[in-house]
Amino acid sequence: MPVLVLDFETNGLSPSHSILQVGLILVQNGKVSKLINRYYLPKEELNLDAYYVHGLDEKTILSKRAKQKANYPIHFDDDIELLEFLKFRLEQRKDLLVVYNSNFEVSFLQERNIYPERIFDVMKAYTSICQIEHPYYGWKFPKLFEAIRCLGITPRELHNALIDAYYTYKLFKFYPYLEEQRDKHFETFLQLEMNEYPVNLLIPQRFRLWFERKNRQRKFLKKFFQVLEQAETITLVEFGKGRREEKNKFKIAELFLRYLHLDLVENHGNTFMLGSKIRIIFPNVDS
């Protein structure tokens, strides 16, 4: 079954915004048969919010095109060859489109009258694998780097369309094995949840790391809310902003959960380190 992995870097969130980079991997018979990495200038004014994510401005795009010796159109919507290729593969050949966040990627295709028949959304598939708690309900959709990290893989630079497509395909290929292993080792996973490691069962290292991370997060979560409930005063220390007293416990909890989801929390006594720049200190609370 042919698989077409696709990722866009865009000049905004609306499907009408320009596509600045296309990363495409076509896989047939288990082998990569086509790679596309193209850069395009925006037709509208540069969106700074988008630029701060992917770093693609006019100078950078022109430099990338020069290095490629690009002989394709300067705007994506004028690249008829690529548009026809996508329409042929996704509508006529009905290749399986593999993307990370189908709501976003597919909306840009549909805006250009390309309607994929078959879609696999890696982000939604990994929601139950990564199990990152939503601040208010259930599990949240993992970001691409979160899905990669939850399998014990350290990602390279992201927000480059071809690199993102590569990791999306890597996650897609591993997903059936992950589902099979999760079912196969279900009882063992329950033991791992309780920090009981049976010596007679071999558990893949990435799963062990996964559950160790989840258990560590649960311990931090339990302790944090215990001391938060007792605390009368909370000291927040932010790098570059100094130290201040914070009375809004909801705001502190929201900040803590945001970093916990990224596995960027450490705890020493009544101090919680969030990443490298933020400290939450609970003075006068028994740890």
Backbone torsions as a table, in degrees:
resi	resn	phi	psi	omega
1	MET	NA	118.0	177.8
2	PRO	-62.7	140.8	178.9
3	VAL	-124.7	129.9	177.5
4	LEU	-115.5	112.9	-179.9
5	VAL	-97.6	130.1	-171.8
6	LEU	-136.3	140.5	174.4
7	ASP	-145.8	140.0	178.4
8	PHE	-115.9	144.7	160.6
9	GLU	-110.3	129.9	-169.2
10	THR	-125.5	171.3	180.0
11	ASN	-96.2	26.7	179.6
12	GLY	153.4	177.2	-175.2
13	LEU	-89.1	-19.8	-179.5
14	SER	-76.5	138.8	179.3
15	PRO	-59.6	-20.4	179.3
16	SER	-78.3	-14.2	178.4
17	HIS	-69.2	158.0	-177.3
18	SER	-70.1	147.9	172.1
19	ILE	-92.7	124.4	-174.9
20	LEU	-98.0	-28.6	178.6
21	GLN	-147.2	140.7	176.1
22	VAL	-120.6	126.0	171.7
23	GLY	-115.2	121.5	-174.0
24	LEU	-135.7	133.6	175.9
25	ILE	-128.1	119.5	176.7
26	LEU	-104.5	122.5	-177.8
27	VAL	-115.4	124.9	177.8
28	GLN	-131.1	131.4	-178.4
29	ASN	55.9	36.4	176.5
30	GLY	78.3	4.0	-178.7
31	LYS	-124.5	145.3	178.1
32	VAL	-72.3	119.0	-178.6
33	SER	-105.9	-15.1	-179.6
34	LYS	-155.8	134.9	174.8
35	LEU	-124.3	133.2	175.9
36	ILE	-129.8	131.1	176.8
37	ASN	-139.5	99.1	-174.2
38	ARG	-125.2	146.7	-179.3
39	TYR	-118.6	141.4	-177.1
40	TYR	-136.5	147.8	174.2
41	LEU	-80.2	150.3	176.2
42	PRO	-76.5	150.5	175.0
43	LYS	-85.2	-24.9	179.2
44	GLU	-103.6	179.3	178.9
45	GLU	-62.3	144.9	-179.0
46	LEU	-59.9	129.9	177.8
47	ASN	-86.8	113.1	-174.3
48	LEU	-66.5	-35.5	177.9
49	ASP	-59.8	-42.9	178.2
50	ALA	-69.2	-39.6	-179.8
51	TYR	-60.0	-39.4	-179.5
52	TYR	-66.7	-18.6	176.8
53	VAL	-84.6	-51.9	-172.9
54	HIS	-107.1	-12.4	175.8
55	GLY	72.8	20.3	-178.0
56	LEU	-99.4	104.8	171.5
57	ASP	-114.3	-179.0	-174.9
58	GLU	-59.2	-44.1	-178.7
59	LYS	-62.2	-44.8	-179.2
60	THR	-65.2	-43.2	-178.8
61	ILE	-63.6	-45.3	179.9
62	LEU	-63.6	-36.3	177.3
63	SER	-64.9	-43.4	178.5
64	LYS	-62.4	-42.5	179.9
65	ARG	-65.3	-38.1	179.8
66	ALA	-64.7	-41.4	179.3
67	LYS	-64.8	-34.4	178.6
68	GLN	-78.5	-14.2	-170.0
69	LYS	54.6	50.8	-172.1
70	ALA	-60.8	130.6	175.2
71	ASN	-118.1	23.1	177.1
72	TYR	-108.2	163.3	-174.9
73	PRO	-55.9	157.3	-175.0
74	ILE	-81.9	-18.0	176.2
75	HIS	-117.8	140.9	-177.3
76	PHE	-59.6	-44.1	-175.7
77	ASP	-65.8	-13.5	177.4
78	ASP	-97.3	-2.1	-178.7
79	ASP	-85.6	76.2	-174.6
80	ILE	-61.1	-37.5	-179.8
81	GLU	-57.6	-47.7	-178.7
82	LEU	-70.0	-41.1	179.3
83	LEU	-61.4	-42.1	178.7
84	GLU	-68.3	-35.7	177.1
85	PHE	-62.6	-46.3	179.4
86	LEU	-63.8	-42.6	-179.5
87	LYS	-63.9	-41.5	180.0
88	PHE	-64.9	-47.9	-176.3
89	ARG	-68.8	-38.9	-171.9
90	LEU	-91.2	-27.0	-178.8
91	GLU	-102.3	-45.9	-177.5
92	GLN	-85.2	-50.6	179.7
93	ARG	-77.6	-19.6	-179.9
94	LYS	56.4	43.1	172.9
95	ASP	-60.3	152.1	175.2
96	LEU	-76.4	117.6	177.2
97	LEU	-84.4	121.0	179.1
98	VAL	-110.8	120.6	-177.4
99	VAL	-139.2	164.3	172.9
100	TYR	-108.9	105.2	-175.7
101	ASN	82.3	81.0	-176.7
102	SER	-64.2	-32.3	-179.6
103	ASN	-57.7	-37.2	-178.6
104	PHE	-79.7	-58.1	-173.3
105	GLU	-62.9	-45.8	-175.6
106	VAL	-67.4	-32.2	179.4
107	SER	-61.9	-34.2	178.2
108	PHE	-71.4	-33.8	175.6
109	LEU	-68.0	-46.9	-177.9
110	GLN	-63.6	-33.6	176.9
111	GLU	-59.7	-26.5	-179.5
112	ARG	-105.8	24.1	174.4
113	ASN	61.5	37.8	173.1
114	ILE	-117.8	121.1	-173.3
115	TYR	-122.4	96.4	-179.2
116	PRO	-61.4	141.5	179.2
117	GLU	-84.8	-36.8	-174.8
118	ARG	-130.6	128.8	-174.2
119	ILE	-133.5	136.6	171.7
120	PHE	-121.4	117.8	-179.2
121	ASP	-97.2	106.7	-177.5
122	VAL	-64.6	-36.1	-179.0
123	MET	-60.0	-47.5	-178.7
124	LYS	-68.0	-35.4	179.6
125	ALA	-64.7	-34.7	-176.3
126	TYR	-89.3	-0.9	178.2
127	THR	-60.4	-43.6	-179.6
128	SER	-81.2	-13.8	176.8
129	ILE	-81.6	-49.1	-177.6
130	CYS	-76.6	-34.0	178.0
131	GLN	50.9	53.6	176.9
132	ILE	-87.4	117.8	-173.8
133	GLU	-63.7	134.4	173.2
134	HIS	-77.1	144.5	-179.1
135	PRO	-56.7	-26.3	-174.0
136	TYR	-121.6	-23.6	-178.4
137	TYR	-162.2	142.5	168.7
138	GLY	50.4	-144.0	179.0
139	TRP	-110.4	143.6	178.0
140	LYS	-92.5	158.8	173.7
141	PHE	-66.6	126.2	179.9
142	PRO	-74.4	144.2	169.5
143	LYS	-70.2	164.4	-176.1
144	LEU	-57.7	-45.3	-177.7
145	PHE	-68.2	-28.3	177.1
146	GLU	-69.6	-41.0	178.0
147	ALA	-63.4	-39.6	179.2
148	ILE	-66.8	-45.2	-177.2
149	ARG	-68.3	-30.5	-177.9
150	CYS	-69.5	-13.1	174.7
151	LEU	-100.8	10.2	176.9
152	GLY	79.8	17.5	179.8
153	ILE	-103.7	134.4	177.3
154	THR	-95.0	113.9	-175.2
155	PRO	-75.9	151.8	169.7
156	ARG	-79.2	-167.6	178.5
157	GLU	-55.5	125.8	177.7
158	LEU	-103.3	-176.6	-175.1
159	HIS	61.8	31.0	163.9
160	ASN	-119.3	123.2	-168.2
161	ALA	-56.3	-41.1	-177.6
162	LEU	-71.7	-38.9	177.6
163	ILE	-66.2	-41.9	177.2
164	ASP	-61.9	-40.3	178.1
165	ALA	-64.2	-38.9	178.7
166	TYR	-60.9	-47.8	-179.4
167	TYR	-68.9	-34.0	176.6
168	THR	-61.8	-43.0	178.4
169	TYR	-67.3	-37.8	178.4
170	LYS	-61.3	-44.2	177.9
171	LEU	-66.6	-39.8	178.9
172	PHE	-61.8	-44.5	-179.3
173	LYS	-64.7	-35.0	-175.6
174	PHE	-82.4	-19.5	-171.9
175	TYR	-58.3	-48.0	179.9
176	PRO	-59.3	-39.2	178.3
177	TYR	-65.1	-40.0	-178.6
178	LEU	-64.0	-44.0	177.8
179	GLU	-61.9	-42.9	-179.9
180	GLU	-63.3	-44.8	-178.7
181	GLN	-67.5	-35.9	-179.2
182	ARG	-65.6	-39.3	177.3
183	ASP	-70.6	-41.3	-177.1
184	LYS	-62.7	-39.2	-175.4
185	HIS	-106.8	28.7	-173.5
186	PHE	-56.5	-49.3	-178.4
187	GLU	-64.4	-37.6	178.1
188	THR	-64.1	-38.7	177.8
189	PHE	-60.7	-38.5	177.8
190	LEU	-62.3	-38.7	177.4
191	GLN	-67.7	-38.5	177.6
192	LEU	-62.3	-37.1	178.2
193	GLU	-58.8	-31.1	-178.5
194	MET	-97.3	13.9	-179.9
195	ASN	62.8	30.0	176.0
196	GLU	-109.4	115.5	-175.0
197	TYR	-106.6	104.4	-180.0
198	PRO	-68.2	132.1	-176.2
199	VAL	-78.7	-17.0	-176.4
200	ASN	-91.7	3.1	179.1
201	LEU	-124.4	131.4	179.3
202	LEU	-91.4	115.2	-179.1
203	ILE	-105.3	130.4	177.9
204	PRO	-52.6	138.9	-175.4
205	GLN	-57.9	-37.1	-177.8
206	ARG	-64.7	-32.8	178.0
207	PHE	-72.4	-38.0	177.4
208	ARG	-60.6	-46.2	179.1
209	LEU	-62.0	-39.0	179.7
210	TRP	-59.0	-49.8	-177.5
211	PHE	-73.4	-31.3	175.1
212	GLU	-62.7	-40.0	178.5
213	ARG	-64.2	-44.4	179.9
214	LYS	-63.4	-40.7	179.3
215	ASN	-65.5	-40.1	179.0
216	ARG	-62.7	-42.2	179.5
217	GLN	-63.5	-39.8	179.5
218	ARG	-62.7	-41.6	179.3
219	LYS	-62.9	-44.9	178.8
220	PHE	-62.3	-41.6	-178.3
221	LEU	-62.1	-46.4	-178.7
222	LYS	-62.4	-47.2	-177.4
223	LYS	-67.4	-40.7	-176.9
224	PHE	-58.6	-47.1	-176.5
225	PHE	-74.9	-23.2	173.2
226	GLN	-65.8	-49.4	-178.6
227	VAL	-73.5	-30.5	178.0
228	LEU	-63.6	-38.8	179.9
229	GLU	-66.4	-36.6	-178.1
230	GLN	-79.6	-25.8	-168.6
231	ALA	-66.5	135.1	172.3
232	GLU	-96.2	-34.3	176.4
233	THR	-130.3	148.3	179.2
234	ILE	-130.9	130.7	178.9
235	THR	-104.7	126.0	178.9
236	LEU	-111.3	123.4	179.3
237	VAL	-114.9	119.4	178.6
238	GLU	-119.5	131.4	-179.6
239	PHE	-59.0	125.8	179.3
240	GLY	88.9	-13.9	-179.1
241	LYS	-116.6	-11.1	177.8
242	GLY	86.3	-162.2	-174.7
243	ARG	-111.0	139.9	177.5
244	ARG	-149.9	158.2	174.9
245	GLU	-85.0	135.4	-179.3
246	GLU	-124.0	123.6	-178.2
247	LYS	-100.8	-15.3	-177.4
248	ASN	-81.6	96.2	-176.8
249	LYS	-66.9	-32.8	179.0
250	PHE	-63.3	-42.3	179.3
251	LYS	-63.2	-41.2	178.9
252	ILE	-65.2	-43.4	179.9
253	ALA	-62.8	-41.8	179.4
254	GLU	-62.5	-41.9	178.5
255	LEU	-63.6	-45.2	179.2
256	PHE	-60.1	-47.7	-178.0
257	LEU	-63.1	-36.2	180.0
258	ARG	-60.4	-43.2	-179.5
259	TYR	-78.1	-30.9	178.5
260	LEU	-63.6	-39.8	179.5
261	HIS	-60.9	-28.8	-179.8
262	LEU	-91.1	3.2	-178.4
263	ASP	59.6	42.1	-177.8
264	LEU	-118.7	33.0	-179.3
265	VAL	-115.2	135.7	170.8
266	GLU	-128.8	155.5	-175.8
267	ASN	-136.0	130.8	173.4
268	HIS	-135.0	108.7	-178.8
269	GLY	61.9	-124.3	-179.7
270	ASN	-99.0	19.0	178.6
271	THR	-114.9	130.1	175.9
272	PHE	-113.5	123.1	178.3
273	MET	-94.0	123.8	178.2
274	LEU	-108.1	104.7	-175.2
275	GLY	64.8	-146.0	-178.2
276	SER	-107.2	-1.0	-171.4
277	LYS	-123.4	-5.8	-175.3
278	ILE	-128.8	135.6	175.8
279	ARG	-126.3	135.0	171.6
280	ILE	-113.1	121.8	-175.7
281	ILE	-118.9	130.9	177.6
282	PHE	-109.7	91.9	179.1
283	PRO	-73.4	152.2	174.4
284	ASN	60.5	33.1	174.6
285	VAL	-123.7	130.2	179.5
286	ASP	-68.5	123.2	-178.7
287	SER	-85.9	NA	NA
